[in-house]
Amino acid sequence: MNGTGAGDDLTDRSIFFVEDEVIIAMALEDSLRDFGYRIAGRATNGADAIRLAIENEPDLALVDIRLNGDMDGIEAANRICRRLDIPVIFLTAYSDDTTLSRAIKTNPFGYLIKPIRPRELYTSIETAVYKHRALRAEAEKLAYLSAVTNKLENPVEQVKTSLEGMVASIDREQIDLQDVSVILSSQVEELNRVAANLRDLNNSIFRV
């Protein structure tokens, strides 16, 4: 490794790339290896890119926009992202507005203009990985909050319904104090479970 100062162990990070120009591909692979990344395969066309990316499951994909064949890099990247939850960085020698607009619509995590400088490559990869992890963590937290919210809603509604029924029975003098005591005890237990779930939720949100 060439002294990048990276915080993570980059040898555990695999990079897949799609580039159909041999000289550029060789230089790109050399740069990736110099920075300590593992190469998770290389493709030169869209169809192979999709197949190999799915087979190798890399941590990140570098995809050249202009490729030989019927499928360009934008379409290939779009299909890869639909199958794999990984960040994609586009590589291109073209920066015209139309190309940029099409690329942006796929929500890439970076966009590098050739010739690619090694330090810029490294910075873009690390930024993309960090951003992707942050977005995934946020999505997981939202999913957890949704699940806990649903878990809390039913017990609270049940307690509310039970207490409303008890009050109505008291008003109609259809319940005695012993029954009231039993009902209240059961609802206290239910509310204690809700409180425990709330504590778990609080600890999950604010844990360091």
MARBA-3410 file (N, C-alpha, C, O; in Angstrom, 1 decimal):
208
0.8,-1.2,0.0,0.0,0.0,0.0,0.9,1.2,0.0,2.0,1.2,0.5 ~ 0.4,2.4,-0.6,1.3,3.5,-0.8,1.1,4.7,0.1,1.3,5.8,-0.2 ~ 0.6,4.4,1.4,0.5,5.5,2.3,-0.7,6.4,2.1,-0.5,7.6,2.1 ~ -1.8,5.9,1.9,-3.0,6.7,1.6,-3.5,7.3,2.9,-4.2,8.3,2.9 ~ -3.2,6.7,4.1,-3.8,7.2,5.3,-5.2,6.8,5.5,-5.9,7.5,6.3
-5.7,5.8,4.9,-7.1,5.3,5.0,-7.3,4.8,6.4,-6.4,4.2,7.0 ~ -8.5,5.0,6.9,-8.9,4.5,8.2,-9.3,3.1,8.2,-9.1,2.4,9.2 ~ -9.9,2.6,7.1,-10.3,1.2,7.1,-9.2,0.3,6.5,-8.2,0.8,6.0 ~ -9.4,-1.0,6.7,-8.5,-2.0,6.0,-9.0,-2.1,4.6,-10.0,-2.9,4.4 ~ -8.4,-1.5,3.7,-8.9,-1.4,2.3,-8.8,-2.8,1.6,-9.4,-3.0,0.6
-7.9,-3.7,2.1,-7.8,-5.0,1.5,-9.1,-5.8,1.6,-9.2,-6.8,1.0 ~ -9.9,-5.3,2.5,-11.2,-6.0,2.7,-12.3,-5.4,1.8,-13.5,-5.8,1.8 ~ -11.9,-4.4,1.0,-12.8,-3.7,0.1,-12.6,-4.1,-1.3,-11.5,-3.9,-1.8 ~ -13.6,-4.6,-2.0,-13.5,-5.1,-3.3,-14.1,-4.2,-4.3,-15.2,-3.7,-4.1 ~ -13.4,-3.9,-5.4,-13.8,-3.0,-6.4,-13.9,-3.7,-7.8,-13.0,-4.4,-8.2
-15.1,-3.6,-8.4,-15.3,-4.1,-9.7,-15.3,-2.9,-10.7,-15.9,-1.9,-10.4 ~ -14.7,-3.1,-11.9,-14.7,-2.0,-12.8,-15.0,-2.5,-14.3,-14.7,-3.6,-14.7 ~ -15.6,-1.5,-15.0,-16.0,-1.8,-16.4,-15.4,-0.7,-17.3,-15.7,0.5,-17.2 ~ -14.4,-1.2,-18.1,-13.6,-0.3,-18.9,-13.2,-1.1,-20.2,-12.6,-2.2,-20.0 ~ -13.5,-0.6,-21.4,-13.2,-1.3,-22.6,-11.9,-0.9,-23.3,-11.5,-1.4,-24.3
-11.2,0.1,-22.7,-10.0,0.6,-23.3,-8.8,-0.1,-22.5,-8.7,0.2,-21.3 ~ -8.0,-0.9,-23.1,-7.1,-1.8,-22.4,-6.1,-1.0,-21.6,-5.8,-1.3,-20.5 ~ -5.5,0.1,-22.2,-4.5,0.9,-21.5,-5.0,1.5,-20.3,-4.4,1.5,-19.2 ~ -6.3,2.1,-20.4,-6.9,2.8,-19.3,-7.3,1.7,-18.2,-7.1,2.0,-17.0 ~ -7.7,0.6,-18.6,-8.1,-0.5,-17.7,-6.8,-0.9,-16.9,-6.9,-1.2,-15.7
-5.7,-1.1,-17.6,-4.5,-1.5,-16.9,-4.1,-0.5,-15.9,-3.7,-0.8,-14.7 ~ -4.1,0.8,-16.3,-3.7,1.9,-15.3,-4.7,2.0,-14.1,-4.3,2.2,-13.0 ~ -6.0,1.8,-14.4,-7.0,1.8,-13.4,-6.7,0.7,-12.4,-6.8,0.9,-11.1 ~ -6.5,-0.5,-12.9,-6.2,-1.7,-12.0,-5.0,-1.5,-11.2,-5.0,-1.8,-10.0 ~ -3.9,-0.9,-11.8,-2.7,-0.6,-11.0,-3.0,0.4,-9.9,-2.5,0.2,-8.8
-3.7,1.4,-10.2,-4.0,2.4,-9.1,-4.8,1.8,-8.0,-4.6,2.0,-6.8 ~ -5.8,1.0,-8.3,-6.6,0.3,-7.3,-5.8,-0.6,-6.4,-5.9,-0.6,-5.2 ~ -4.9,-1.3,-7.0,-4.0,-2.2,-6.3,-3.1,-1.4,-5.4,-2.8,-1.8,-4.3 ~ -2.6,-0.3,-5.9,-1.6,0.5,-5.2,-2.3,1.1,-3.9,-1.6,1.2,-2.9 ~ -3.6,1.3,-4.0,-4.3,1.8,-2.8,-4.8,0.7,-1.9,-5.4,1.0,-0.8
-4.5,-0.5,-2.3,-4.8,-1.6,-1.4,-6.2,-2.3,-1.6,-6.6,-3.1,-0.8 ~ -6.9,-1.9,-2.6,-8.2,-2.5,-2.9,-8.0,-3.8,-3.6,-7.0,-4.1,-4.2 ~ -9.0,-4.7,-3.3,-9.0,-6.0,-4.0,-9.8,-5.8,-5.3,-10.8,-5.1,-5.4 ~ -9.4,-6.4,-6.4,-10.1,-6.3,-7.7,-11.1,-7.5,-7.7,-10.8,-8.6,-7.7 ~ -12.4,-7.1,-7.9,-13.5,-8.1,-7.9,-13.9,-8.4,-9.3,-15.1,-8.8,-9.5
-13.0,-8.2,-10.3,-13.3,-8.5,-11.6,-13.4,-7.3,-12.5,-13.4,-6.1,-12.0 ~ -13.3,-7.5,-13.8,-13.3,-6.5,-14.8,-14.2,-6.9,-16.0,-14.1,-8.1,-16.4 ~ -14.9,-6.0,-16.6,-15.7,-6.3,-17.7,-15.5,-5.2,-18.8,-15.0,-4.1,-18.5 ~ -15.7,-5.5,-20.0,-15.5,-4.6,-21.1,-16.8,-4.2,-21.8,-16.8,-3.4,-22.7 ~ -17.9,-4.9,-21.5,-19.2,-4.6,-22.1,-20.3,-4.7,-21.0,-20.1,-5.2,-19.9
-21.5,-4.1,-21.4,-22.6,-4.1,-20.4,-23.1,-5.4,-19.9,-23.3,-5.6,-18.7 ~ -23.3,-6.4,-20.9,-23.8,-7.7,-20.5,-22.9,-8.4,-19.5,-23.3,-9.0,-18.5 ~ -21.6,-8.4,-19.8,-20.6,-9.0,-18.9,-20.5,-8.3,-17.6,-20.4,-8.9,-16.5 ~ -20.7,-7.0,-17.6,-20.6,-6.2,-16.4,-21.7,-6.6,-15.4,-21.5,-6.8,-14.2 ~ -22.9,-6.8,-15.9,-24.0,-7.2,-15.1,-23.8,-8.6,-14.5,-24.0,-8.8,-13.3
-23.4,-9.5,-15.4,-23.2,-10.9,-15.0,-22.1,-11.0,-13.9,-22.3,-11.7,-12.9 ~ -21.0,-10.4,-14.2,-19.8,-10.5,-13.3,-20.0,-9.8,-12.0,-19.6,-10.3,-10.9 ~ -20.7,-8.7,-12.0,-21.0,-7.9,-10.8,-21.9,-8.8,-9.9,-21.7,-8.8,-8.7 ~ -22.9,-9.4,-10.5,-23.8,-10.2,-9.7,-23.1,-11.5,-9.1,-23.3,-11.9,-8.0 ~ -22.2,-12.0,-9.9,-21.4,-13.2,-9.4,-20.4,-12.8,-8.3,-20.3,-13.6,-7.3
-19.7,-11.7,-8.5,-18.6,-11.4,-7.5,-19.1,-10.5,-6.3,-18.4,-10.5,-5.3 ~ -20.2,-9.9,-6.4,-20.8,-9.0,-5.3,-19.7,-8.1,-4.8,-19.4,-8.2,-3.6 ~ -19.3,-7.1,-5.5,-18.2,-6.2,-5.1,-18.8,-5.2,-4.1,-20.0,-5.1,-3.9 ~ -17.9,-4.4,-3.4,-18.4,-3.4,-2.5,-18.7,-2.1,-3.3,-19.4,-1.3,-2.8 ~ -18.1,-2.0,-4.5,-18.3,-0.7,-5.3,-18.0,-1.1,-6.7,-17.1,-1.9,-7.0
-18.6,-0.4,-7.7,-18.4,-0.6,-9.1,-18.0,0.7,-9.7,-18.6,1.8,-9.5 ~ -17.0,0.7,-10.5,-16.5,1.8,-11.4,-17.0,1.4,-12.8,-16.6,0.4,-13.3 ~ -17.8,2.3,-13.4,-18.4,1.9,-14.7,-18.2,3.0,-15.7,-18.6,4.2,-15.5 ~ -17.5,2.7,-16.8,-17.3,3.6,-17.9,-18.6,3.8,-18.6,-19.3,2.8,-18.9 ~ -19.0,5.0,-18.9,-20.3,5.3,-19.5,-20.3,4.8,-21.0,-21.3,4.2,-21.4
-19.3,5.1,-21.7,-19.2,4.7,-23.2,-18.6,3.3,-23.3,-17.4,3.1,-23.0 ~ -19.4,2.3,-23.7,-18.9,0.9,-23.9,-19.3,0.4,-25.3,-20.3,0.9,-25.9 ~ -18.5,-0.5,-25.8,-18.8,-1.1,-27.1,-20.1,-2.0,-26.9,-20.2,-2.6,-25.8 ~ -20.9,-2.2,-27.9,-22.0,-3.1,-27.8,-23.3,-2.3,-27.7,-23.3,-1.1,-27.8 ~ -24.4,-3.0,-27.5,-25.7,-2.4,-27.5,-26.1,-1.7,-26.2,-26.9,-0.8,-26.2
-25.4,-2.0,-25.2,-25.7,-1.5,-23.8,-24.6,-0.6,-23.4,-23.4,-1.0,-23.3 ~ -24.9,0.7,-23.0,-23.8,1.6,-22.5,-23.7,1.4,-21.0,-24.5,0.6,-20.4 ~ -22.7,2.1,-20.4,-22.4,1.9,-19.0,-23.6,2.4,-18.1,-23.7,1.9,-17.0 ~ -24.3,3.4,-18.6,-25.4,3.9,-17.7,-26.5,2.9,-17.6,-27.0,2.7,-16.4 ~ -26.9,2.2,-18.6,-27.9,1.1,-18.5,-27.3,0.0,-17.7,-28.0,-0.6,-16.9
-26.1,-0.4,-17.9,-25.5,-1.5,-17.2,-25.4,-1.2,-15.7,-25.8,-2.0,-14.8 ~ -25.0,0.0,-15.3,-25.0,0.5,-13.9,-26.4,0.4,-13.3,-26.6,0.0,-12.2 ~ -27.4,0.9,-14.1,-28.8,0.9,-13.6,-29.2,-0.5,-13.3,-29.9,-0.7,-12.2 ~ -28.9,-1.5,-14.1,-29.3,-2.9,-13.9,-28.5,-3.5,-12.7,-29.1,-4.3,-11.9 ~ -27.3,-3.1,-12.6,-26.5,-3.6,-11.5,-27.0,-3.1,-10.1,-27.1,-3.8,-9.2
-27.4,-1.8,-10.1,-27.9,-1.2,-8.9,-29.3,-1.8,-8.5,-29.6,-1.9,-7.3 ~ -30.1,-2.3,-9.5,-31.3,-2.9,-9.2,-31.1,-4.3,-8.6,-32.0,-4.7,-7.9 ~ -30.0,-4.9,-8.9,-29.8,-6.3,-8.4,-28.9,-6.2,-7.1,-29.1,-7.1,-6.2 ~ -28.0,-5.3,-7.0,-27.0,-5.2,-5.9,-27.1,-3.9,-5.2,-27.3,-2.8,-5.8 ~ -27.0,-3.9,-3.9,-27.0,-2.7,-3.1,-25.6,-2.2,-2.9,-25.0,-2.3,-1.9
-25.0,-1.7,-4.0,-23.7,-1.2,-4.0,-23.6,0.2,-4.6,-24.4,0.5,-5.5 ~ -22.6,1.0,-4.2,-22.4,2.3,-4.9,-21.8,2.2,-6.2,-20.9,1.3,-6.4 ~ -22.1,3.1,-7.1,-21.5,3.1,-8.5,-20.9,4.5,-8.7,-21.5,5.5,-8.4 ~ -19.7,4.4,-9.3,-19.0,5.7,-9.8,-18.8,5.6,-11.3,-18.3,4.6,-11.8 ~ -19.3,6.6,-12.0,-19.1,6.6,-13.4,-17.8,7.1,-13.9,-17.2,8.1,-13.2
-17.2,6.5,-14.9,-16.0,7.0,-15.5,-16.3,7.4,-17.0,-17.0,6.7,-17.7 ~ -15.8,8.5,-17.4,-16.1,8.9,-18.8,-15.1,10.0,-19.3,-14.6,10.8,-18.5 ~ -14.9,10.0,-20.6,-14.1,11.1,-21.2,-15.0,12.2,-21.7,-14.6,13.2,-22.2 ~ -16.4,12.0,-21.5,-17.3,12.9,-22.0,-18.1,13.6,-20.8,-18.5,12.9,-19.9 ~ -18.2,14.9,-20.9,-18.9,15.6,-19.8,-20.1,16.5,-20.4,-20.4,17.4,-19.7
-20.6,16.1,-21.5,-21.7,16.9,-22.1,-22.9,16.8,-21.2,-23.1,15.9,-20.5 ~ -23.8,17.8,-21.3,-25.0,17.9,-20.5,-25.9,16.7,-20.6,-26.5,16.2,-19.6 ~ -26.1,16.2,-21.8,-27.0,15.1,-22.1,-26.5,13.8,-21.4,-27.3,13.1,-20.7 ~ -25.2,13.5,-21.5,-24.6,12.4,-20.9,-24.7,12.5,-19.4,-25.1,11.6,-18.6 ~ -24.4,13.7,-18.9,-24.4,13.9,-17.4,-25.8,13.8,-16.9,-26.0,13.2,-15.8
-26.8,14.3,-17.6,-28.2,14.2,-17.2,-28.6,12.7,-17.1,-29.3,12.4,-16.1 ~ -28.3,11.9,-18.1,-28.7,10.5,-18.0,-28.0,9.8,-16.9,-28.6,9.0,-16.2 ~ -26.7,10.1,-16.6,-26.0,9.5,-15.6,-26.5,9.8,-14.2,-26.7,9.0,-13.3 ~ -26.9,11.1,-14.0,-27.4,11.6,-12.7,-28.7,10.9,-12.3,-28.9,10.6,-11.2 ~ -29.5,10.6,-13.4,-30.8,9.9,-13.1,-30.7,8.6,-12.4,-31.6,8.1,-11.9
-29.5,7.9,-12.6,-29.3,6.6,-11.9,-28.8,6.8,-10.5,-28.5,5.7,-9.8 ~ -28.7,8.0,-10.0,-28.2,8.3,-8.7,-26.8,7.6,-8.4,-26.7,6.9,-7.4 ~ -25.8,8.0,-9.2,-24.5,7.4,-8.9,-23.9,8.1,-7.7,-24.4,9.1,-7.2 ~ -22.8,7.5,-7.2,-22.2,8.0,-6.0,-20.9,8.8,-6.4,-20.2,9.3,-5.5 ~ -20.7,9.0,-7.6,-19.5,9.8,-8.1,-19.5,9.8,-9.6,-20.2,9.0,-10.3
-18.7,10.7,-10.1,-18.6,10.9,-11.6,-17.2,11.4,-11.9,-16.9,12.6,-11.6 ~ -16.3,10.6,-12.5,-14.9,11.0,-12.7,-14.7,11.2,-14.2,-15.1,10.3,-15.0 ~ -14.0,12.3,-14.5,-13.7,12.6,-15.9,-12.3,12.1,-16.2,-11.4,12.4,-15.5 ~ -12.1,11.4,-17.3,-10.8,10.9,-17.8,-10.0,12.1,-18.3,-10.6,13.0,-18.9 ~ -8.7,12.0,-18.2,-7.9,11.0,-17.5,-8.1,11.1,-16.0,-8.2,12.2,-15.4
-8.1,9.9,-15.4,-8.5,9.9,-13.9,-7.2,9.9,-13.1,-6.2,9.2,-13.3 ~ -7.2,10.9,-12.2,-6.0,11.0,-11.3,-6.1,10.1,-10.2,-7.2,9.9,-9.6 ~ -5.1,9.3,-9.8,-5.1,8.4,-8.7,-5.7,8.9,-7.4,-6.6,8.2,-6.8 ~ -5.3,10.1,-7.0,-5.8,10.6,-5.7,-7.3,10.9,-5.8,-8.0,10.7,-4.8 ~ -7.7,11.4,-6.9,-9.1,11.7,-7.1,-9.9,10.4,-7.1,-11.0,10.3,-6.6
-9.4,9.3,-7.7,-10.0,8.0,-7.7,-10.2,7.5,-6.3,-11.3,7.1,-5.9 ~ -9.1,7.6,-5.5,-9.2,7.1,-4.1,-10.2,7.9,-3.3,-11.0,7.3,-2.6 ~ -10.2,9.2,-3.4,-11.1,10.1,-2.7,-12.5,9.8,-3.0,-13.4,9.7,-2.2 ~ -12.8,9.6,-4.3,-14.2,9.3,-4.8,-14.7,8.0,-4.3,-15.8,7.9,-3.9 ~ -13.8,7.0,-4.3,-14.2,5.6,-3.8,-14.5,5.7,-2.3,-15.5,5.2,-1.8
-13.6,6.3,-1.5,-13.8,6.4,-0.1,-15.1,7.2,0.3,-15.8,6.8,1.2 ~ -15.3,8.3,-0.4,-16.5,9.1,-0.2,-17.7,8.3,-0.5,-18.7,8.4,0.2 ~ -17.7,7.6,-1.6,-18.9,6.8,-2.1,-19.2,5.7,-1.1,-20.4,5.5,-0.7 ~ -18.2,5.0,-0.6,-18.4,3.9,0.4,-19.0,4.5,1.7,-19.9,3.9,2.2 ~ -18.4,5.6,2.2,-18.9,6.2,3.4,-20.3,6.7,3.2,-21.2,6.4,4.1
-20.6,7.3,2.1,-22.0,7.8,1.9,-23.0,6.7,1.8,-24.1,6.7,2.3 ~ -22.6,5.6,1.1,-23.5,4.5,0.9,-23.8,3.8,2.3,-24.9,3.4,2.6 ~ -22.7,3.7,3.1,-22.9,3.1,4.4,-23.9,3.9,5.3,-24.7,3.4,6.0 ~ -23.7,5.3,5.2,-24.5,6.2,6.0,-26.0,6.1,5.5,-26.9,6.0,6.4 ~ -26.2,6.0,4.2,-27.6,5.9,3.7,-28.2,4.5,4.1,-29.4,4.5,4.4
-27.4,3.5,4.1,-27.9,2.2,4.4,-28.3,2.1,5.9,-29.3,1.6,6.3 ~ -27.4,2.7,6.8,-27.7,2.8,8.2,-28.9,3.6,8.5,-29.7,3.2,9.4 ~ -29.1,4.7,7.8,-30.3,5.5,8.0,-31.6,4.7,7.6,-32.6,4.8,8.2 ~ -31.5,4.0,6.4,-32.7,3.2,6.0,-33.0,2.1,7.0,-34.1,1.8,7.3 ~ -31.9,1.4,7.6,-32.1,0.4,8.6,-32.8,1.0,9.8,-33.6,0.4,10.5
-32.3,2.2,10.2,-32.9,2.8,11.4,-34.4,3.2,11.2,-35.2,3.0,12.1 ~ -34.7,3.7,10.0,-36.1,4.0,9.7,-37.0,2.8,9.7,-38.1,2.8,10.2 ~ -36.4,1.7,9.2,-37.2,0.4,9.2,-37.4,-0.1,10.6,-38.5,-0.6,10.9 ~ -36.4,0.1,11.4,-36.5,-0.4,12.8,-37.5,0.5,13.6,-38.3,0.0,14.3 ~ -37.5,1.8,13.3,-38.4,2.7,14.0,-39.9,2.4,13.6,-40.8,2.4,14.4
-40.0,2.1,12.3,-41.4,1.7,11.8,-41.9,0.4,12.5,-43.0,0.3,12.9 ~ -41.0,-0.6,12.6,-41.3,-1.8,13.2,-41.7,-1.6,14.7,-42.7,-2.2,15.1 ~ -40.9,-0.8,15.4,-41.2,-0.6,16.8,-42.5,0.2,17.0,-43.2,-0.1,17.9 ~ -42.7,1.2,16.1,-43.9,2.0,16.2,-45.1,1.1,16.0,-46.1,1.2,16.8 ~ -45.1,0.2,15.1,-46.2,-0.8,14.9,-46.4,-1.7,16.1,-47.5,-2.0,16.5
-45.2,-2.0,16.7,-45.3,-2.9,17.8,-45.9,-2.2,19.0,-46.5,-2.9,19.9 ~ -45.7,-0.9,19.1,-46.3,-0.1,20.2,-47.7,0.2,20.0,-48.5,0.4,21.0 ~ -48.1,0.4,18.8,-49.5,0.9,18.5,-50.5,0.0,19.0,-51.5,0.4,19.7 ~ -50.4,-1.3,18.7,-51.4,-2.3,19.1,-51.7,-2.4,20.6,-52.8,-2.3,21.1 ~ -50.6,-2.6,21.5,-50.8,-2.6,22.9,-51.5,-1.4,23.5,-52.4,-1.5,24.3
-51.1,-0.2,23.0,-51.6,1.0,23.5,-53.1,1.1,23.1,-54.0,1.5,24.0 ~ -53.5,0.7,21.9,-54.9,0.8,21.5,-55.7,-0.3,22.3,-56.8,0.0,22.7 ~ -55.1,-1.4,22.6,-55.8,-2.4,23.4,-56.0,-1.9,24.8,-57.1,-2.1,25.4 ~ -55.0,-1.3,25.4,-55.2,-0.7,26.8,-56.3,0.4,26.7,-57.2,0.4,27.6 ~ -56.3,1.2,25.7,-57.3,2.3,25.6,-58.7,1.7,25.5,-59.6,2.1,26.2
-58.8,0.7,24.6,-60.1,0.1,24.4,-60.6,-0.6,25.7,-61.8,-0.6,26.1 ~ -59.7,-1.3,26.4,-60.1,-2.0,27.6,-60.5,-1.0,28.7,-61.5,-1.3,29.4 ~ -59.8,0.1,28.9,-60.2,1.0,29.9,-61.5,1.8,29.5,-62.3,2.1,30.4 ~ -61.7,2.0,28.3,-62.9,2.7,27.9,-64.1,1.7,28.2,-65.2,2.2,28.6 ~ -63.9,0.4,27.9,-65.0,-0.6,28.2,-65.2,-0.7,29.7,-66.4,-0.8,30.1
-64.2,-0.6,30.5,-64.3,-0.7,31.9,-65.1,0.6,32.4,-66.0,0.4,33.3 ~ -64.7,1.7,31.9,-65.4,3.0,32.4,-66.9,2.9,32.0,-67.8,3.3,32.8 ~ -67.2,2.4,30.8,-68.6,2.3,30.4,-69.4,1.3,31.3,-70.5,1.5,31.6 ~ -68.7,0.2,31.7,-69.4,-0.8,32.6,-69.6,-0.2,33.9,-70.6,-0.5,34.6 ~ -68.6,0.6,34.4,-68.8,1.3,35.7,-70.0,2.2,35.7,-70.8,2.2,36.6
-70.1,3.0,34.6,-71.2,3.9,34.4,-72.6,3.1,34.4,-73.6,3.7,34.9 ~ -72.6,1.9,33.9,-73.8,1.2,33.8,-74.0,0.3,35.0,-74.9,-0.5,35.1 ~ -73.0,0.4,36.0,-73.0,-0.4,37.2,-73.0,-1.9,36.9,-73.7,-2.7,37.5 ~ -72.3,-2.3,35.9,-72.2,-3.7,35.4,-70.9,-4.3,35.8,-70.6,-5.4,35.4 ~ -70.1,-3.7,36.7,-68.8,-4.2,37.1,-68.6,-3.9,38.6,-68.9,-2.8,39.0
-67.9,-4.8,39.3,-67.6,-4.5,40.7,-66.2,-4.1,40.9,-65.4,-4.2,39.9 ~ -65.8,-3.7,42.1,-64.4,-3.2,42.3,-63.4,-4.3,42.1,-62.3,-4.0,41.7 ~ -63.7,-5.5,42.4,-62.8,-6.6,42.2,-62.4,-6.8,40.7,-61.3,-7.0,40.4 ~ -63.4,-6.7,39.9,-63.2,-6.8,38.4,-62.4,-5.6,38.0,-61.5,-5.7,37.1 ~ -62.6,-4.4,38.5,-61.9,-3.2,38.2,-60.4,-3.4,38.5,-59.5,-3.1,37.7
-60.2,-4.0,39.7,-58.8,-4.2,40.1,-58.1,-5.2,39.2,-56.9,-5.0,38.8 ~ -58.7,-6.3,38.8,-58.1,-7.2,37.8,-57.8,-6.6,36.5,-56.7,-6.8,35.9 ~ -58.8,-5.8,36.0,-58.5,-5.1,34.7,-57.4,-4.2,34.8,-56.5,-4.1,33.9 ~ -57.3,-3.4,35.8,-56.3,-2.4,35.9,-54.9,-3.0,36.1,-53.9,-2.5,35.5 ~ -54.9,-4.1,36.8,-53.6,-4.9,37.0,-53.1,-5.4,35.6,-51.9,-5.3,35.3
-54.0,-5.9,34.8,-53.5,-6.4,33.5,-53.1,-5.3,32.6,-52.1,-5.5,31.8 ~ -53.7,-4.1,32.7,-53.3,-3.0,31.9,-52.0,-2.4,32.3,-51.2,-1.9,31.5 ~ -51.8,-2.4,33.6,-50.5,-2.0,34.1,-49.4,-2.9,33.6,-48.3,-2.3,33.2 ~ -49.6,-4.2,33.5,-48.6,-5.1,33.0,-48.3,-4.8,31.5,-47.2,-4.8,31.0 ~ -49.4,-4.5,30.8,-49.3,-4.2,29.4,-48.5,-2.9,29.1,-47.7,-2.8,28.2
-48.8,-1.9,30.0,-48.1,-0.6,29.9,-46.7,-0.7,30.2,-45.8,0.0,29.7 ~ -46.4,-1.6,31.2,-45.0,-1.9,31.5,-44.2,-2.4,30.3,-43.0,-2.1,30.1 ~ -44.9,-3.3,29.6,-44.2,-3.9,28.4,-44.0,-2.8,27.3,-43.0,-2.7,26.7 ~ -45.0,-1.9,27.2,-44.8,-0.7,26.3,-43.6,0.1,26.7,-42.8,0.6,25.9 ~ -43.5,0.4,28.0,-42.4,1.2,28.5,-41.1,0.6,28.3,-40.1,1.2,27.9
-41.0,-0.8,28.4,-39.8,-1.5,28.1,-39.4,-1.3,26.6,-38.2,-1.2,26.3 ~ -40.4,-1.4,25.8,-40.2,-1.3,24.3,-39.7,0.1,24.0,-38.8,0.3,23.2 ~ -40.2,1.1,24.7,-39.8,2.5,24.5,-38.4,2.7,25.0,-37.6,3.5,24.3 ~ -38.0,2.1,26.1,-36.6,2.2,26.5,-35.7,1.5,25.5,-34.6,2.1,25.2 ~ -36.1,0.4,25.0,-35.2,-0.2,23.9,-35.1,0.7,22.7,-34.0,0.8,22.1
-36.2,1.3,22.3,-36.2,2.3,21.2,-35.2,3.4,21.5,-34.4,3.8,20.6 ~ -35.3,4.0,22.7,-34.5,5.1,23.1,-33.0,4.7,23.0,-32.2,5.5,22.5 ~ -32.7,3.5,23.6,-31.3,3.1,23.6,-30.8,2.9,22.2,-29.6,3.1,21.9 ~ -31.7,2.4,21.3,-31.3,2.1,19.9,-31.0,3.5,19.2,-30.0,3.5,18.4 ~ -31.8,4.5,19.4,-31.6,5.7,18.7,-30.4,6.5,19.2,-29.7,7.1,18.4
-30.2,6.5,20.5,-29.1,7.3,21.1,-27.9,6.6,21.5,-27.0,7.1,22.2 ~ -27.8,5.3,21.1,-26.6,4.5,21.5,-25.4,5.1,20.8,-25.5,5.6,19.6 ~ -24.3,5.0,21.4,-23.0,5.6,20.9,-22.4,4.6,20.0,-21.3,4.9,19.4
END
